[in-house]
Amino acid sequence: MSVSPVSPLLLQRYELKYLITPDLIEPISKFIEGHCVMDYYSQIAPQNSYTINSLYFDNFTNHLLRRKISGLDNTWNMRVRSYGNEPQPPYFTEVKLKKNDFSNKMRAKIGENWAEILQTGIVPDDTDPKSRQYLEQFIFLMHKDGCYPRILTQYRRKAYLSEIDGYARVTFDRDLRYQFSDNIYNVIPDERLMCNYDIDEIYPHPDETVILELKCEKRVPYWFKQLIQKFELTRRGFSKYGSSIMEIMQPKAPEFPSHRDLQPRFNHAELLKP
């Protein structure tokens, strides 16, 4: 079955995150294929996994990260997203606002001159009206907090969309890499600078190197609960941006906790209630 490649510019959803071992990708995929179909980009990608690059923004005090690790209810991150090993326009700015486990993600399509637009704050007149408000929001937050590029991350994603629910999505992210991109407006990874997330300190359990995410609207699908119970999943927080920044900063800034110390505040037992 073919699935439209179009992704909405505004997404409002719950996000439940787990770390799993690579050998669980196949059995979990088989389980969810009774409810889902691969998204368009997974269908056309080699090995059904496409490449995502995310250039994360923060300021020199790591303000956005510090809000996240301090346990505040309202946090957000900002990134410019591109796709493929050799990214081509269009790119997308994204502001992801999070309150507890519910997130609002606002995307704006942006062209080849994205760096100039973000730095000057001048939005071209021919910008798609649907993108303009979210692009202007990104620029406002960026300049208000003095944010600039900090980290470029890359990973491969296999993704599914539900065929029976209003909105439900399952993603597997693996082969995570990052590079320090301090004030470098570039969404194309440099192979000489990329580092793997392959050290013990990054993952709470070194063999659990795949990020599984279950994403849905306010009503949690019954098969999410079945999936969690069948594979005995334990929810764990994991931030691609936070992990890479903390890895870089840890020797210099011991006040940053190890990612092993970051615990989700979500009551997982509530999800499993009938």
Backbone bond lengths (Angstrom), bond angles and torsions (degrees), N, CA, C in turn:
res aa  C-N    CA-C-N  psi(-1)  N-CA   C-N-CA  omega(-1)  CA-C   N-CA-C  phi
1 M - - - 1.467 - - 1.511 109.59 -
2 S 1.323 117.28 136.84 1.456 121.74 179.36 1.523 110.37 -88.08
3 V 1.332 115.41 141.58 1.453 121.29 179.13 1.516 108.98 -121.33
4 S 1.308 117.76 136.07 1.452 121.59 -178.45 1.523 111.19 -59.95
5 P 1.370 117.55 137.24 1.453 120.29 178.20 1.517 113.20 -77.75
6 V 1.320 117.43 -7.98 1.453 120.65 -175.52 1.526 110.66 -71.53
7 S 1.332 115.91 126.98 1.461 121.48 177.37 1.517 108.57 -109.28
8 P 1.327 119.59 132.80 1.463 120.39 -178.43 1.525 111.47 -63.39
9 L 1.335 115.48 149.91 1.458 120.17 179.60 1.523 111.99 -76.20
10 L 1.333 116.92 -22.66 1.462 121.12 177.49 1.527 108.77 -121.86
11 L 1.318 115.78 123.44 1.461 121.85 177.08 1.523 108.82 -125.14
12 Q 1.328 115.99 128.09 1.464 121.79 176.89 1.523 106.95 -122.11
13 R 1.344 117.06 118.04 1.456 118.06 -170.60 1.520 112.16 -162.12
14 Y 1.343 114.17 161.57 1.455 121.94 166.61 1.520 107.88 -84.11
15 E 1.329 115.54 146.28 1.455 120.93 177.80 1.521 108.78 -131.30
16 L 1.321 116.95 118.73 1.457 123.72 179.96 1.523 107.55 -114.06
17 K 1.324 116.82 123.78 1.460 121.22 -170.66 1.522 110.76 -117.37
18 Y 1.340 115.02 139.56 1.461 122.17 -179.39 1.524 109.10 -137.99
19 L 1.319 116.55 152.56 1.459 121.96 171.29 1.518 108.07 -108.49
20 I 1.321 116.38 127.62 1.466 120.91 -176.83 1.531 109.49 -130.57
21 T 1.309 115.85 165.16 1.454 121.45 175.50 1.529 109.53 -82.12
22 P 1.346 118.11 151.75 1.474 120.20 -177.90 1.523 113.79 -57.23
23 D 1.330 118.18 -29.91 1.468 119.62 -177.36 1.523 112.80 -70.20
24 L 1.342 117.46 -10.07 1.466 119.83 178.34 1.532 113.10 -88.49
25 I 1.328 117.27 -10.92 1.469 119.36 -177.82 1.524 110.91 -58.72
26 E 1.320 116.81 -47.16 1.462 120.35 -175.26 1.534 112.33 -67.07
27 P 1.341 119.82 -50.62 1.474 117.81 -179.78 1.524 113.15 -64.92
28 I 1.325 118.26 -36.25 1.462 119.26 177.20 1.527 109.79 -66.77
29 S 1.325 117.42 -39.70 1.468 120.63 177.82 1.527 110.71 -59.62
30 K 1.318 116.47 -44.80 1.470 119.96 179.89 1.524 110.79 -62.57
31 F 1.338 116.09 -38.31 1.464 119.47 179.79 1.532 110.93 -64.09
32 I 1.328 117.16 -46.90 1.467 118.99 -174.13 1.522 112.40 -78.27
33 E 1.335 117.96 -15.06 1.463 119.10 179.36 1.525 112.61 -67.50
34 G 1.334 117.09 -10.37 1.450 119.69 171.14 1.517 112.94 -75.63
35 H 1.334 115.92 -12.43 1.462 121.03 -177.26 1.527 112.63 -125.66
36 C 1.335 116.56 -17.21 1.460 121.20 -169.86 1.522 111.47 -130.75
37 V 1.322 114.39 167.79 1.449 122.70 170.74 1.528 106.85 -131.09
38 M 1.329 116.49 149.95 1.461 119.28 177.18 1.517 110.70 -60.48
39 D 1.329 116.16 143.86 1.456 117.89 177.09 1.537 109.58 -71.56
40 Y 1.311 115.31 169.25 1.467 121.64 -172.65 1.525 112.47 -55.03
41 Y 1.336 116.27 -47.25 1.459 119.55 -174.08 1.526 112.06 -70.68
42 S 1.322 117.40 -31.61 1.461 119.26 174.73 1.519 110.77 -68.51
43 Q 1.328 116.05 -37.38 1.462 119.53 -179.87 1.522 112.32 -60.94
44 I 1.335 117.28 -37.10 1.468 119.86 -173.78 1.524 112.65 -96.57
45 A 1.336 118.23 -5.39 1.464 121.34 -175.11 1.526 111.87 -88.30
46 P 1.333 117.50 149.06 1.466 120.12 173.25 1.525 110.53 -58.07
47 Q 1.322 116.66 134.80 1.466 122.85 -179.04 1.537 111.60 57.19
48 N 1.355 115.60 21.61 1.471 121.89 176.59 1.518 113.68 59.68
49 S 1.330 117.06 25.66 1.470 120.42 179.23 1.525 109.18 -133.58
50 Y 1.327 117.23 126.35 1.457 121.37 -179.95 1.531 110.02 -108.18
51 T 1.320 115.69 160.20 1.459 122.36 -173.62 1.518 110.63 -95.32
52 I 1.329 116.04 132.69 1.464 123.26 177.10 1.519 108.65 -119.66
53 N 1.318 116.28 131.76 1.459 123.13 174.75 1.529 108.17 -116.40
54 S 1.334 116.82 132.24 1.465 120.70 -179.55 1.522 109.19 -130.57
55 L 1.327 115.84 119.30 1.458 122.05 176.08 1.527 108.00 -95.02
56 Y 1.340 116.55 109.06 1.460 121.70 -175.33 1.526 111.37 -89.76
57 F 1.336 113.96 141.92 1.460 121.62 -179.99 1.532 109.91 -109.09
58 D 1.316 116.02 144.90 1.468 123.56 172.57 1.517 105.95 -161.79
59 N 1.346 118.01 176.73 1.456 118.47 176.35 1.529 110.65 -104.20
60 F 1.329 116.66 -175.78 1.465 119.63 -171.50 1.527 112.18 -70.32
61 T 1.336 118.25 -15.97 1.468 120.51 176.28 1.530 112.03 -94.67
62 N 1.332 117.15 3.69 1.468 122.05 -175.81 1.534 110.90 57.53
63 H 1.323 115.29 44.73 1.466 122.12 -173.67 1.525 112.27 -57.36
64 L 1.331 117.04 -46.30 1.467 119.80 -176.73 1.525 111.13 -67.52
65 L 1.320 116.57 -39.96 1.458 119.81 177.90 1.519 111.30 -66.39
66 R 1.320 117.46 -41.72 1.461 120.43 -178.78 1.530 111.31 -64.01
67 R 1.333 116.69 -36.20 1.463 119.24 175.09 1.526 110.05 -61.24
68 K 1.330 115.62 -40.84 1.455 120.42 -177.01 1.528 111.45 -65.13
69 I 1.332 117.14 -48.22 1.459 119.81 -174.48 1.516 112.64 -79.95
70 S 1.351 116.72 -11.20 1.468 119.27 177.98 1.523 112.34 -81.64
71 G 1.350 116.75 -8.28 1.460 119.91 176.34 1.515 114.20 86.89
72 L 1.347 118.22 15.60 1.462 120.37 178.45 1.526 110.36 -66.23
73 D 1.343 115.53 148.25 1.466 120.10 -177.70 1.522 112.35 -69.68
74 N 1.330 117.06 -35.04 1.456 121.24 -175.78 1.524 109.59 -110.39
75 T 1.316 116.29 112.76 1.455 121.36 178.17 1.516 109.00 -132.63
76 W 1.315 115.89 167.11 1.448 119.56 176.57 1.519 109.68 -153.96
77 N 1.328 115.77 157.33 1.447 119.86 168.60 1.517 109.28 -132.47
78 M 1.322 115.06 163.53 1.455 122.22 -175.20 1.526 108.02 -133.89
79 R 1.320 115.88 135.05 1.455 119.01 -178.99 1.521 110.40 -154.56
80 V 1.320 114.83 159.56 1.463 122.17 169.46 1.512 106.29 -111.83
81 R 1.310 116.58 124.76 1.463 121.48 -172.93 1.528 110.49 -109.01
82 S 1.333 114.48 138.35 1.458 121.24 173.92 1.523 108.17 -134.78
83 Y 1.325 115.56 168.92 1.453 119.92 -174.01 1.526 110.71 -131.16
84 G 1.350 114.82 142.92 1.450 120.59 176.84 1.517 113.01 95.81
85 N 1.333 115.71 161.76 1.457 120.84 178.39 1.521 111.91 -71.83
86 E 1.307 116.47 -25.34 1.461 122.01 175.16 1.530 107.05 -126.44
87 P 1.343 117.23 80.02 1.469 121.76 -171.43 1.525 113.11 -58.89
88 Q 1.314 113.33 142.29 1.460 121.78 175.26 1.525 108.51 -127.96
89 P 1.355 118.39 151.99 1.461 119.89 175.06 1.531 109.89 -60.04
90 P 1.354 118.32 155.61 1.467 124.53 4.13 1.527 112.66 -79.65
91 Y 1.333 114.64 155.63 1.449 122.31 171.70 1.528 107.10 -107.59
92 F 1.329 116.73 175.93 1.460 119.78 -177.74 1.531 109.90 -138.20
93 T 1.324 115.73 127.29 1.458 118.55 167.20 1.523 107.29 -82.53
94 E 1.323 116.05 144.76 1.460 120.64 179.07 1.528 109.71 -138.31
95 V 1.318 114.87 131.28 1.463 122.02 168.47 1.517 106.34 -114.14
96 K 1.326 115.40 123.68 1.454 120.39 -178.30 1.523 108.59 -116.02
97 L 1.333 115.52 107.07 1.456 121.94 178.09 1.517 109.00 -93.19
98 K 1.319 116.83 133.53 1.454 119.42 -175.99 1.518 110.84 -130.78
99 K 1.324 115.80 130.16 1.462 122.61 173.56 1.518 107.00 -124.11
100 N 1.325 115.78 111.09 1.459 121.66 -172.45 1.532 108.79 54.93
101 D 1.332 118.14 -113.79 1.461 120.52 -176.98 1.523 112.79 -105.97
102 F 1.326 117.12 4.24 1.454 120.39 -178.36 1.519 108.89 -104.51
103 S 1.329 116.07 134.08 1.461 119.24 -176.90 1.519 110.98 -128.53
104 N 1.320 114.26 149.09 1.457 123.04 170.00 1.530 106.77 -115.54
105 K 1.314 116.33 120.55 1.463 119.77 177.94 1.517 109.10 -113.04
106 M 1.341 116.07 123.03 1.452 122.49 -177.13 1.523 109.15 -115.20
107 R 1.322 115.90 117.10 1.463 122.61 -176.06 1.524 110.53 -109.86
108 A 1.334 115.10 146.59 1.458 120.78 174.06 1.519 109.17 -134.77
109 K 1.313 116.71 132.46 1.456 121.27 177.81 1.524 108.77 -76.62
110 I 1.325 115.31 135.86 1.459 119.67 -177.16 1.522 108.19 -142.50
111 G 1.335 116.59 148.09 1.452 120.93 -171.88 1.516 114.55 -94.57
112 E 1.317 115.36 -160.37 1.459 121.58 -173.40 1.522 112.66 -63.95
113 N 1.330 117.25 -28.76 1.464 121.12 -179.46 1.521 112.45 -89.58
114 W 1.329 117.32 29.29 1.462 122.94 -175.44 1.529 112.45 -58.54
115 A 1.340 117.26 -39.02 1.464 119.91 -177.00 1.531 110.68 -64.20
116 E 1.321 116.49 -43.19 1.457 121.02 179.00 1.526 110.60 -63.86
117 I 1.319 116.74 -42.26 1.466 120.59 179.86 1.526 110.67 -60.92
118 L 1.334 117.17 -46.04 1.460 120.23 -178.03 1.520 111.36 -67.63
119 Q 1.329 118.20 -40.05 1.457 120.77 -176.63 1.523 112.44 -72.53
120 T 1.335 116.64 -37.10 1.472 119.59 -178.98 1.517 112.17 -87.76
121 G 1.320 117.07 -24.47 1.453 120.67 -176.51 1.513 113.35 78.21
122 I 1.323 117.74 9.54 1.468 121.91 -178.16 1.529 108.93 -96.68
123 V 1.329 116.34 112.71 1.457 122.06 179.96 1.523 108.91 -88.47
124 P 1.323 119.02 123.70 1.470 120.95 -179.02 1.522 112.35 -58.40
125 D 1.312 115.46 148.21 1.462 120.68 -178.56 1.525 112.17 -63.74
126 D 1.339 116.95 -28.24 1.463 119.35 -176.24 1.530 112.69 -88.85
127 T 1.344 117.52 12.93 1.464 120.34 177.93 1.523 110.35 -64.15
128 D 1.308 116.42 136.88 1.461 122.07 177.23 1.525 109.35 -52.34
129 P 1.343 117.94 125.19 1.466 119.93 -178.56 1.521 113.59 -55.10
130 K 1.344 117.14 -32.71 1.460 119.56 -179.63 1.531 111.20 -68.76
131 S 1.319 116.74 -27.45 1.457 120.96 179.72 1.520 113.00 -88.50
132 R 1.323 116.78 -26.05 1.463 119.82 -169.37 1.519 113.16 -57.01
133 Q 1.329 118.06 -46.76 1.468 119.02 -174.83 1.520 111.76 -64.18
134 Y 1.338 117.54 -35.36 1.460 120.22 -179.57 1.529 111.58 -78.40
135 L 1.320 116.87 -32.55 1.463 120.26 174.25 1.528 110.03 -66.49
136 E 1.330 116.88 -43.03 1.464 119.91 178.21 1.523 111.38 -64.10
137 Q 1.324 117.36 -35.36 1.455 120.13 177.02 1.531 110.47 -65.41
138 F 1.326 116.82 -43.02 1.464 120.84 178.21 1.525 109.91 -58.54
139 I 1.317 116.23 -48.08 1.467 120.89 -178.53 1.527 110.73 -62.87
140 F 1.326 116.79 -41.80 1.468 120.13 179.35 1.523 110.90 -59.87
141 L 1.334 117.15 -50.40 1.464 120.46 -178.94 1.530 111.17 -64.53
142 M 1.305 115.85 -39.00 1.461 120.75 -179.49 1.522 110.84 -60.09
143 H 1.313 117.32 -48.32 1.463 120.55 -176.94 1.526 111.76 -78.17
144 K 1.315 117.50 -32.31 1.477 120.25 178.83 1.519 110.62 -62.10
145 D 1.337 116.88 -43.52 1.461 121.05 -176.20 1.520 113.52 -97.44
146 G 1.336 116.77 2.66 1.460 119.40 179.73 1.514 112.92 65.99
147 C 1.336 116.90 39.75 1.466 120.82 -176.10 1.527 111.03 -87.42
148 Y 1.315 114.87 151.40 1.455 123.01 178.73 1.528 107.59 -153.44
149 P 1.329 118.66 169.03 1.473 119.76 -177.30 1.522 111.76 -60.78
150 R 1.356 115.26 137.10 1.467 120.45 179.59 1.524 112.29 -122.82
151 I 1.319 116.54 -47.35 1.462 121.39 -173.91 1.525 109.30 -139.18
152 L 1.333 115.87 137.49 1.460 121.42 171.28 1.524 107.91 -109.40
153 T 1.326 116.38 121.19 1.463 120.45 178.73 1.523 109.88 -110.09
154 Q 1.327 114.39 156.50 1.464 120.36 177.57 1.528 108.98 -144.29
155 Y 1.319 116.46 142.71 1.464 120.99 175.84 1.527 108.79 -158.63
156 R 1.325 115.31 167.21 1.457 121.88 175.95 1.518 109.02 -104.37
157 R 1.318 116.55 135.67 1.470 121.91 -175.74 1.522 111.58 -122.74
158 K 1.326 114.41 133.47 1.461 122.68 166.75 1.517 106.03 -110.89
159 A 1.334 117.33 127.20 1.464 120.11 -171.12 1.524 111.45 -132.70
160 Y 1.321 114.52 145.94 1.464 123.42 177.30 1.524 109.95 -126.69
161 L 1.318 115.04 148.65 1.466 122.58 173.32 1.524 109.15 -121.76
162 S 1.330 115.48 139.96 1.454 119.70 179.92 1.528 111.01 -69.53
163 E 1.335 114.92 143.65 1.461 121.36 174.42 1.524 112.05 -98.11
164 I 1.330 117.49 -7.68 1.461 119.94 -171.85 1.530 113.22 -120.88
165 D 1.340 117.46 -7.00 1.459 120.97 -178.74 1.524 109.15 -114.65
166 G 1.344 115.58 160.08 1.449 119.39 177.53 1.516 111.47 -57.65
167 Y 1.315 116.49 -47.71 1.457 121.82 173.84 1.515 108.26 -154.77
168 A 1.307 116.29 120.37 1.462 122.24 172.31 1.517 106.67 -153.45
169 R 1.315 115.46 138.76 1.463 120.72 -173.01 1.526 108.69 -142.62
170 V 1.324 116.06 140.04 1.461 122.42 177.03 1.517 107.72 -125.85
171 T 1.333 117.14 129.75 1.456 120.50 179.91 1.525 110.81 -130.14
172 F 1.333 114.69 145.04 1.461 122.49 172.53 1.531 107.27 -116.92
173 D 1.320 117.35 119.88 1.463 121.78 178.20 1.523 109.15 -112.31
174 R 1.330 116.45 130.04 1.463 120.53 -177.38 1.528 109.84 -145.72
175 D 1.325 115.56 173.05 1.470 122.08 -179.28 1.522 110.89 56.28
176 L 1.319 115.63 50.56 1.459 121.06 -178.40 1.525 111.06 -73.40
177 R 1.333 114.19 136.52 1.468 121.23 175.70 1.521 108.60 -140.00
178 Y 1.321 116.14 163.40 1.463 119.92 177.14 1.526 109.89 -152.96
179 Q 1.329 114.97 161.01 1.461 120.45 171.42 1.526 108.76 -142.71
180 F 1.304 115.33 144.39 1.458 121.75 177.00 1.517 108.06 -70.18
181 S 1.326 117.77 124.50 1.470 122.50 -175.08 1.518 110.19 -130.75
182 D 1.303 116.63 48.35 1.459 121.87 -172.49 1.524 111.42 -61.62
183 N 1.338 115.04 108.47 1.463 124.21 178.85 1.529 112.84 62.04
184 I 1.334 115.37 27.78 1.459 120.54 176.87 1.523 108.49 -108.10
185 Y 1.319 116.49 112.80 1.466 121.74 -177.60 1.530 108.64 -84.62
186 N 1.324 115.37 82.06 1.457 120.77 -176.81 1.525 109.12 -148.68
187 V 1.316 116.81 128.21 1.469 120.81 -179.55 1.519 111.90 -104.78
188 I 1.335 117.05 8.69 1.453 121.19 -179.69 1.524 109.25 -104.44
189 P 1.331 118.45 115.25 1.466 120.46 -178.27 1.529 112.02 -61.33
190 D 1.327 115.43 145.28 1.455 123.03 175.61 1.532 107.31 -104.69
191 E 1.319 116.89 114.28 1.461 120.97 -175.18 1.527 112.24 -58.90
192 R 1.318 117.99 -24.83 1.462 120.77 179.95 1.524 111.76 -73.33
193 L 1.330 116.44 -19.83 1.466 120.44 -173.48 1.526 113.45 -110.24
194 M 1.327 117.03 -13.67 1.455 119.56 -175.41 1.531 111.42 -69.07
195 C 1.343 115.64 137.53 1.463 122.37 178.06 1.523 108.53 -119.05
196 N 1.315 117.53 142.54 1.450 121.84 178.85 1.518 111.72 -84.53
197 Y 1.325 115.94 147.79 1.460 121.38 170.40 1.532 107.51 -83.52
198 D 1.304 116.23 68.36 1.460 117.96 -173.00 1.529 112.49 -126.78
199 I 1.323 116.57 25.02 1.456 119.33 178.65 1.525 109.77 -110.30
200 D 1.298 116.66 154.51 1.463 121.33 -173.73 1.518 112.56 -58.27
201 E 1.347 116.89 -34.85 1.461 119.13 -173.82 1.520 113.24 -69.66
202 I 1.327 117.46 -21.19 1.462 120.15 -177.85 1.523 111.28 -72.33
203 Y 1.331 117.16 -46.56 1.455 121.14 -175.96 1.533 110.55 -102.09
204 P 1.327 117.39 137.82 1.474 119.44 175.87 1.515 112.58 -55.93
205 H 1.360 116.63 -35.94 1.462 122.22 174.74 1.528 106.31 -127.75
206 P 1.322 118.37 115.58 1.463 121.41 -170.11 1.521 114.97 -56.49
207 D 1.345 118.60 -26.39 1.457 119.87 -179.09 1.530 112.41 -83.78
208 E 1.337 117.48 -11.44 1.470 121.37 -179.51 1.527 108.37 -95.77
209 T 1.323 115.98 84.71 1.465 121.77 -170.94 1.522 113.52 -111.32
210 V 1.329 117.27 9.50 1.463 121.82 177.94 1.525 108.28 -112.90
211 I 1.335 116.45 131.48 1.461 121.38 178.57 1.528 108.28 -95.22
212 L 1.310 115.45 116.91 1.461 122.41 175.81 1.521 107.98 -102.40
213 E 1.337 116.38 127.39 1.462 120.27 177.42 1.520 110.15 -124.06
214 L 1.328 114.75 135.03 1.456 123.07 173.14 1.518 107.01 -110.21
215 K 1.324 116.56 123.21 1.458 121.37 -173.53 1.521 108.61 -127.52
216 C 1.317 115.88 133.55 1.457 119.15 -176.74 1.509 109.86 -156.48
217 E 1.334 114.74 168.86 1.460 120.35 173.34 1.531 108.41 -76.41
218 K 1.315 117.98 -167.75 1.462 120.34 -169.89 1.518 113.40 -61.82
219 R 1.320 118.40 -28.51 1.459 120.61 177.82 1.528 109.19 -91.06
220 V 1.332 116.48 119.45 1.462 121.58 -178.77 1.528 108.91 -78.48
221 P 1.334 119.49 122.63 1.471 121.00 -179.26 1.530 111.76 -60.05
222 Y 1.314 116.52 145.25 1.460 120.44 -179.03 1.513 111.17 -60.82
223 W 1.349 118.22 -32.86 1.464 120.35 -177.56 1.522 112.16 -74.09
224 F 1.347 118.45 -19.71 1.466 120.45 169.03 1.533 109.05 -60.25
225 K 1.335 115.40 -45.99 1.460 120.02 -178.93 1.526 110.71 -64.01
226 Q 1.333 115.86 -41.35 1.467 119.57 178.06 1.526 111.18 -63.02
227 L 1.314 115.80 -40.52 1.464 120.91 179.12 1.528 111.25 -62.30
228 I 1.332 115.82 -46.15 1.465 120.61 -179.01 1.523 111.02 -62.07
229 Q 1.324 115.69 -42.84 1.467 119.67 -178.82 1.523 111.85 -71.10
230 K 1.328 117.26 -43.62 1.462 121.32 -176.01 1.528 111.55 -61.16
231 F 1.335 116.50 -41.78 1.462 120.24 -176.27 1.530 112.57 -101.07
232 E 1.338 115.75 8.35 1.471 122.40 175.92 1.527 111.00 50.48
233 L 1.327 114.64 51.79 1.457 120.38 -177.11 1.519 110.81 -77.55
234 T 1.318 115.58 139.85 1.462 122.36 176.01 1.521 108.19 -116.72
235 R 1.307 115.40 122.33 1.455 118.89 -175.52 1.519 110.95 -70.20
236 R 1.335 115.53 133.97 1.454 121.96 177.83 1.523 108.75 -138.24
237 G 1.315 115.27 140.69 1.451 119.06 175.15 1.526 110.33 -76.66
238 F 1.338 115.73 145.01 1.458 120.58 173.88 1.520 107.79 -156.56
239 S 1.317 115.96 124.05 1.457 121.73 178.64 1.514 109.24 -114.50
240 K 1.332 116.71 121.11 1.464 119.80 178.71 1.524 110.08 -62.32
241 Y 1.324 115.68 -45.78 1.468 119.08 178.84 1.524 110.89 -66.20
242 G 1.322 116.54 -48.78 1.456 120.52 -176.83 1.513 112.50 -61.50
243 S 1.337 116.85 -41.66 1.458 120.53 -178.76 1.527 111.61 -63.51
244 S 1.339 116.34 -42.94 1.460 119.01 -178.24 1.526 111.32 -70.15
245 I 1.325 117.84 -41.62 1.468 120.24 178.10 1.516 110.50 -63.30
246 M 1.330 117.00 -44.30 1.467 119.69 -178.60 1.521 111.26 -66.14
247 E 1.327 116.72 -33.34 1.459 119.11 177.19 1.528 110.64 -64.96
248 I 1.330 116.21 -40.07 1.459 120.16 179.07 1.526 111.88 -71.78
249 M 1.342 115.90 -40.20 1.461 120.72 -172.95 1.516 114.16 -87.60
250 Q 1.323 117.86 -19.48 1.464 120.75 -171.01 1.526 113.87 -51.37
251 P 1.325 119.59 -46.86 1.460 118.07 -179.19 1.525 113.47 -65.54
252 K 1.338 116.04 -27.06 1.454 120.27 -176.24 1.523 112.66 -94.67
253 A 1.317 116.54 -23.88 1.467 120.11 -173.25 1.517 109.71 -134.27
254 P 1.316 118.52 81.59 1.463 121.07 -175.79 1.515 114.27 -64.05
255 E 1.349 117.45 -11.70 1.460 117.54 178.17 1.520 112.22 -70.49
256 F 1.347 118.23 -15.50 1.449 120.16 174.17 1.519 108.98 -73.52
257 P 1.328 117.91 128.18 1.462 119.00 178.38 1.509 111.55 -72.54
258 S 1.307 116.81 156.48 1.454 120.69 169.01 1.517 107.93 -65.44
259 H 1.331 116.99 151.14 1.458 118.46 178.86 1.523 111.57 -64.98
260 R 1.320 117.71 -20.35 1.463 120.56 175.64 1.530 110.71 -63.04
261 D 1.344 116.78 -24.30 1.459 120.66 -175.72 1.523 112.56 -87.17
262 L 1.325 118.25 -8.64 1.454 121.05 -177.29 1.522 109.15 -85.37
263 Q 1.305 117.01 114.14 1.461 121.71 -177.52 1.524 110.37 -113.61
264 P 1.332 117.80 136.38 1.465 119.45 177.32 1.521 111.31 -67.55
265 R 1.337 115.83 147.68 1.455 120.40 179.93 1.523 111.96 -94.04
266 F 1.319 116.07 0.45 1.460 122.23 -177.69 1.531 110.44 -73.00
267 N 1.319 116.90 135.65 1.471 121.70 176.85 1.520 108.22 -86.98
268 H 1.321 115.74 98.18 1.455 120.36 -173.65 1.514 112.26 -65.13
269 A 1.322 117.31 -29.08 1.460 120.15 -179.60 1.531 111.09 -63.65
270 E 1.320 117.71 -30.05 1.461 121.16 179.51 1.526 110.77 -63.33
271 L 1.319 116.33 -36.18 1.463 120.22 -178.97 1.521 110.90 -65.04
272 L 1.312 116.87 -33.38 1.457 120.73 -173.40 1.521 113.66 -85.70
273 K 1.306 117.15 -1.39 1.465 119.34 177.75 1.527 110.04 -65.92
274 P 1.320 118.31 147.05 1.467 121.05 179.38 1.533 111.26 -61.14
